[in-house]
Amino acid sequence: IESSRGVCDFSYYDEYAAIAPREGPNGVVAVMDLTLGMTPGWAIADQSTCRSLNGNVTGCQAPPDNIQDWKDFITALVQHYNGSGPSNPYIKYYEIWNEWNVSDATNGFWSGTIPQLVTLEQTACSIIHAQLLNSSFVVTPSTVGSAHTSADVAPQQLQQFLSAGGGKCVDAVSFHGNLGLTSLSPYPLPGEGCTASGCTGSIVEIANSYREILNLNGPLNVPLLDTEGGFESANITDNDQRAAWLAQFYVLQAGLFNSDQLQWVSWFTWGAPGVAGNIETANKAPDEAGVAYNQVFNWEFSRFPAPCAQTGTIWTCALTGSAGYQAEIIWDDSQTCNGGNCTTSARLAPTWAVKYQDLTGASTQISGTTVPVGLKPIILENQ
């Protein structure tokens, strides 16, 4: 955004703000997460942590030499997205830094100290909260990495950040729901995870580990946001497998809405052919995984009163809704999909279920006592 001191170009992000869902009075809040970082090269004398980014921009892992440059940037940001009109909405979430705990010299994002990062966060907090009242919220720098339990590396790094004061002014805590290196083969299913080198945990383990850390800090009673997750460019090429994986990923996290206060899951990334996680065709129509995304979105308007339950390889997720609505999402991780063929096993349907829907939106009346359950989740409904 700020190519040189005091020179800001918001046009790239304005395009996202223009199409983002809106909420609030007169739709003045764009429901999007604007992730900040890295430091522009002009703000740092020592260029040893800098590298060329997209658009010939130089980004650096080190903090800015002068905190005033950061203050001026955050001020310019909130003065631009000030809710004054359709092209200048409030931005709902400001995520202070991307994957701060990745310090790799080639691909990392932060090389400063934790206290330095806390200073940037608290400085941004004071400006955003003062100028945008209750329209915009400050999110911690995103944490990513191995998180099988709260004692694992990434949750403990979050603990260090919170202990240094990183949770004092934030409105939410961000993590990235990446299940492991994209080179893993087979790539782990969201609910199963894996224990091999490069695995970071199942999506349930990851979310639970971060919530446990927050519960130990006060507790820090703020929502969790999964601001980047998906199968990225992993070894999943079969269209049915991709649709199944995405649906499981979202349904499992929807089940944690109440227990973990997990309130936001952002897919990485919807529409960019050749980019990790793309789920649309060349003509910008949803592919099979994109269709599944929309279908699961419709299912999740109903509430999940409790986390999904696992019995062996079978997952079930209970849903409730208004006017006596009752439903259950079910799938079987032991089943397979390959080349257009997906295996299923016959499972007893609840006595209250009268129909089921699949990931294409097709609805089937239940005529017997069983339903076919496979890798791709289906939803059983009583109406």
C-alpha positions, 0 to 999 in steps of 0.5 A: 500500500505505502510504496514510499513514505506517505505515498499510499495506493489503496486501489488493490484492496479497494477492489476486495472491499467493493465485493466483500459481504456487508453488515452494519447500518446501511452496510458500512462494514466490509466483512473482510480481513486485511492482513498487514506486514511485511515492512516496506524496504524504504522504512528499514536501513538494514536490508538483510531481511528484505526480499522482492515480493509481487509487483516489484515491491520490497518487503522486509521481515524486520520491524520499521526503524521508526515507529512513527512510520507505522503510526502514520501508515495505520492512521492513513489506513483507517482514514481511508476505510472510514465508512464514509461511503460505498467505496470507503467501508469500514474493514471488519478485521485488521490482522496485525501481521502474517505468520509472525512465527515463521522466521525462515530467511527465504519465506518468513515474515518476521525476524524481530522480537516478540516485544517489538511485535507487541509494540506494533500491535498495541500501537495499531490497536490504539489508533484503530479502536480510537478512530473506528469505534466499534466498527473494526476489530484488531486481530493478533498476528496469525500463528501457524505450525505444529499444533497437535496439542497445546504443548506443541510448538505453535501454541507455545509460541502464541503463549509467549506472544500473549505473555508479552502483552500481545492479548491486552487490546485485541478483539480476536486471535488468528491462526492458520489452519494448515494441516502440514506440508503440501508435499505430504502424500497422501495429504491428511484428511481434516479430521484425521491429521497425521503424525509423519514429519511435516504434519501439524495436526488435524483441524480439530486438534489445531483449533483446540490447542489454540483455544486451550492456550487462550483459556489459560490466559485470563482466560482470554475470552475472544473468538478464534479466527482461522484466517487462512486454511485449505488443502493449498497445492497439496497432492489432491487432484481428484475432484471428488476428493477435493470436494470431500476435503473442503466440506469436511474442513468447514463442517468440522470447524463449524462444529467448534463455533460454540466450544472453541468460539471459532467464528471465522474460516477463510479458504486459501484461496478461491479464485486464482488459477495456478495458485494454491487451493483454487476452486474455480474453473478457468471461466470463473465458475465454481468447480466441484469443490467450489460447488461443495463450498456453497452447499456447505455454506447453506447447511451451516446456517443451522447451529451446531450445538456441539462439536462433531463426534467421531466413532472409528472412521465415521464422523457425525455432526448434529444440527438444530434450527428453528421450527423444529428443524433437525439435521445430521451431517455424516461421512466416512473417512475409510471410503474413497473417491477416484476417477469419478467413482466414490465408495459408500457403506450403508448406515442406519439413518436416524428415525427422524430423517426423511431425506438427505442432500449431497454436496451438489445440492441434490436431495433424495427421499429416504425410503428405507432404514439406511443411507449411503455414506462415503467420503463426501459429507451428506446432510440428513434432515427431518423436513 
